[in-house]
């Protein structure tokens, strides 16, 4: 019971810091916000266009915040990914009207996409907790 509780707390710890430290050696230091903000915008604007102003939008915004942080860290090691994030932002902004009409015509598919996004977010948090447990020798 204690190990399950500890694992759950580690999974929730993933959500404690949406903006990691930029002090010392930090993979978030470069490019950091140059990747995080566009990634957050991609998810948030996509969610707004697909779902409208609804509770589903919160899933998209939270995913943009936390997955954006993870992508920003990955961009430190793979700079070409930064260009992909910027390109995605431009595509979402350029295709706003088709995305919005798609969301209105296919609400069941939008709900499915939101559930998949939520499952990806939970999976990343779970893997982070497993990595923390492995580092601590648990």
Protein Blocks (a to p, Z undefined) as FASTA:
>chain_A
ZZmmmmmmmmmmmmmpmbacfehjdfklpgojmmmmmmmmmmmmmmmmmnopafklmmmm
mmmmmmmmmmmmmmmmmmmlmmmmmmmmmmmmmmmmmmmmmmmmmmmlmmmmmmmmmmmm
mmmmmmmmmmmmmmnoZZ
